[in-house]
Amino acid sequence: MTRHLDPKFVKQLDLKDPNLIKTFHDLRDFIIGIYPDCNELLYHTHALTSVFSLSDKLTDAYCMIPIYTNHLNLGFNKGTLLNDENKLLTGTGKLIETVTLKN
């Protein structure tokens, strides 16, 4: 079962590089595949962002995909608490850590 994105979000997403769009969809499908009952919250602030949450609250979010001009991030809301043996996560905040992807 495919989850549809809000048409307003898709309109903004379609302005991005086709490789970023494909990477976004692949990551989104992967996340939803792991936890099919997650809620997806969509935002367009400084980045076009899809946030995955255990409820309809942003405070219950566990990961996100912000899409920028030339890359996107797979962000983890409590990334600083994760065991990152391969040192893939970056960030300077108290909680959020990300992996940057270009394709």
PADOTOR-709567 format. One record per residue (C-alpha): residue number from 1; x, y, z. Coordinates in nm, 4 decimals, decimal comma. Layout:
<recs>
nr: NUM&X: X&Y: Y&Z: Z $
...
</recs>
This chain:
<recs>
nr: 1&X: 0,0000&Y: 0,0000&Z: 0,0000 $
nr: 2&X: 0,1451&Y: 0,3322&Z: -0,1091 $
nr: 3&X: 0,1006&Y: 0,6399&Z: 0,1052 $
nr: 4&X: 0,0221&Y: 0,9487&Z: -0,0926 $
nr: 5&X: 0,1832&Y: 1,2829&Z: -0,0191 $
nr: 6&X: -0,0137&Y: 1,6038&Z: 0,0115 $
nr: 7&X: -0,0371&Y: 1,7663&Z: -0,3356 $
nr: 8&X: 0,1039&Y: 2,0949&Z: -0,1990 $
nr: 9&X: 0,4103&Y: 1,9080&Z: -0,0718 $
nr: 10&X: 0,4487&Y: 1,7262&Z: -0,4059 $
nr: 11&X: 0,4319&Y: 2,0579&Z: -0,5917 $
nr: 12&X: 0,7290&Y: 2,1867&Z: -0,3900 $
nr: 13&X: 0,9099&Y: 1,8528&Z: -0,4110 $
nr: 14&X: 0,8828&Y: 1,8518&Z: -0,7899 $
nr: 15&X: 1,0982&Y: 2,1673&Z: -0,7984 $
nr: 16&X: 1,3928&Y: 1,9710&Z: -0,6568 $
nr: 17&X: 1,6605&Y: 1,7794&Z: -0,8454 $
nr: 18&X: 1,5250&Y: 1,4458&Z: -0,9779 $
nr: 19&X: 1,8020&Y: 1,2519&Z: -0,7965 $
nr: 20&X: 1,7024&Y: 1,4138&Z: -0,4651 $
nr: 21&X: 1,3376&Y: 1,3330&Z: -0,5322 $
nr: 22&X: 1,4221&Y: 0,9666&Z: -0,5926 $
nr: 23&X: 1,6424&Y: 0,9522&Z: -0,2823 $
nr: 24&X: 1,3632&Y: 1,1131&Z: -0,0799 $
nr: 25&X: 1,1086&Y: 0,8558&Z: -0,1976 $
nr: 26&X: 1,3492&Y: 0,5667&Z: -0,1324 $
nr: 27&X: 1,4179&Y: 0,6879&Z: 0,2240 $
nr: 28&X: 1,0512&Y: 0,7580&Z: 0,2881 $
nr: 29&X: 0,9511&Y: 0,4090&Z: 0,1705 $
nr: 30&X: 1,2250&Y: 0,2567&Z: 0,3878 $
nr: 31&X: 1,1095&Y: 0,4431&Z: 0,7004 $
nr: 32&X: 0,7421&Y: 0,3641&Z: 0,6421 $
nr: 33&X: 0,8367&Y: 0,0023&Z: 0,5721 $
nr: 34&X: 1,0007&Y: -0,0246&Z: 0,9141 $
nr: 35&X: 0,7120&Y: 0,1378&Z: 1,0976 $
nr: 36&X: 0,3982&Y: 0,1381&Z: 0,8789 $
nr: 37&X: 0,1810&Y: 0,2945&Z: 1,1514 $
nr: 38&X: 0,3941&Y: 0,6084&Z: 1,1840 $
nr: 39&X: 0,2465&Y: 0,9490&Z: 1,1253 $
nr: 40&X: 0,4086&Y: 1,1659&Z: 0,8639 $
nr: 41&X: 0,4080&Y: 1,5383&Z: 0,9278 $
nr: 42&X: 0,4955&Y: 1,7631&Z: 0,6336 $
nr: 43&X: 0,6531&Y: 2,1072&Z: 0,6634 $
nr: 44&X: 0,7981&Y: 2,3719&Z: 0,4363 $
nr: 45&X: 1,0111&Y: 2,6158&Z: 0,6335 $
nr: 46&X: 1,3828&Y: 2,6604&Z: 0,5579 $
nr: 47&X: 1,3673&Y: 2,3142&Z: 0,4001 $
nr: 48&X: 1,0951&Y: 2,0945&Z: 0,2610 $
nr: 49&X: 1,0679&Y: 1,8382&Z: 0,5407 $
nr: 50&X: 0,8935&Y: 1,5103&Z: 0,6063 $
nr: 51&X: 0,8883&Y: 1,4222&Z: 0,9770 $
nr: 52&X: 0,8005&Y: 1,0761&Z: 1,1085 $
nr: 53&X: 0,6319&Y: 1,0559&Z: 1,4455 $
nr: 54&X: 0,4764&Y: 0,8017&Z: 1,6805 $
nr: 55&X: 0,1736&Y: 1,0328&Z: 1,7136 $
nr: 56&X: 0,0401&Y: 1,3470&Z: 1,5501 $
nr: 57&X: 0,2760&Y: 1,5530&Z: 1,7676 $
nr: 58&X: 0,6115&Y: 1,6867&Z: 1,6546 $
nr: 59&X: 0,7483&Y: 1,6115&Z: 2,0032 $
nr: 60&X: 0,6990&Y: 1,2392&Z: 1,9343 $
nr: 61&X: 0,9004&Y: 1,2495&Z: 1,6108 $
nr: 62&X: 1,1893&Y: 1,0076&Z: 1,5760 $
nr: 63&X: 1,3326&Y: 1,0949&Z: 1,2356 $
nr: 64&X: 1,2999&Y: 1,3393&Z: 0,9503 $
nr: 65&X: 1,4005&Y: 1,4008&Z: 0,5920 $
nr: 66&X: 1,4716&Y: 1,7700&Z: 0,5252 $
nr: 67&X: 1,5310&Y: 1,8387&Z: 0,1556 $
nr: 68&X: 1,7597&Y: 2,1265&Z: 0,0608 $
nr: 69&X: 1,8783&Y: 2,2536&Z: -0,2790 $
nr: 70&X: 2,1697&Y: 2,0135&Z: -0,3339 $
nr: 71&X: 2,1224&Y: 1,7449&Z: -0,0718 $
nr: 72&X: 1,8900&Y: 1,5979&Z: 0,1842 $
nr: 73&X: 1,9454&Y: 1,4738&Z: 0,5352 $
nr: 74&X: 1,8220&Y: 1,1713&Z: 0,7195 $
nr: 75&X: 1,7887&Y: 1,3208&Z: 1,0646 $
nr: 76&X: 1,7356&Y: 1,1450&Z: 1,3949 $
nr: 77&X: 1,5625&Y: 1,3480&Z: 1,6643 $
nr: 78&X: 1,7576&Y: 1,1730&Z: 1,9410 $
nr: 79&X: 2,0623&Y: 1,0981&Z: 1,7296 $
nr: 80&X: 2,3098&Y: 1,1862&Z: 2,0029 $
nr: 81&X: 2,1763&Y: 0,8861&Z: 2,1969 $
nr: 82&X: 2,2432&Y: 0,6414&Z: 1,9117 $
nr: 83&X: 2,5456&Y: 0,4124&Z: 1,8971 $
nr: 84&X: 2,7291&Y: 0,5473&Z: 1,5899 $
nr: 85&X: 3,0211&Y: 0,3052&Z: 1,5538 $
nr: 86&X: 3,0833&Y: 0,4059&Z: 1,1907 $
nr: 87&X: 3,0737&Y: 0,7788&Z: 1,2670 $
nr: 88&X: 2,8097&Y: 0,8517&Z: 1,0028 $
nr: 89&X: 2,6090&Y: 1,0991&Z: 1,2108 $
nr: 90&X: 2,6958&Y: 1,4669&Z: 1,2259 $
nr: 91&X: 2,5600&Y: 1,7579&Z: 1,4215 $
nr: 92&X: 2,6469&Y: 2,0000&Z: 1,6952 $
nr: 93&X: 2,3176&Y: 2,0093&Z: 1,8844 $
nr: 94&X: 2,2176&Y: 1,8388&Z: 2,2066 $
nr: 95&X: 1,9904&Y: 1,5793&Z: 2,0414 $
nr: 96&X: 1,9539&Y: 1,5881&Z: 1,6606 $
nr: 97&X: 2,2152&Y: 1,4141&Z: 1,4452 $
nr: 98&X: 2,1972&Y: 1,3693&Z: 1,0677 $
nr: 99&X: 2,3422&Y: 1,1833&Z: 0,7723 $
nr: 100&X: 2,3767&Y: 1,3969&Z: 0,4577 $
nr: 101&X: 2,2858&Y: 1,2358&Z: 0,1249 $
nr: 102&X: 2,3248&Y: 1,3684&Z: -0,2275 $
nr: 103&X: 2,2039&Y: 1,0602&Z: -0,4155 $
</recs>
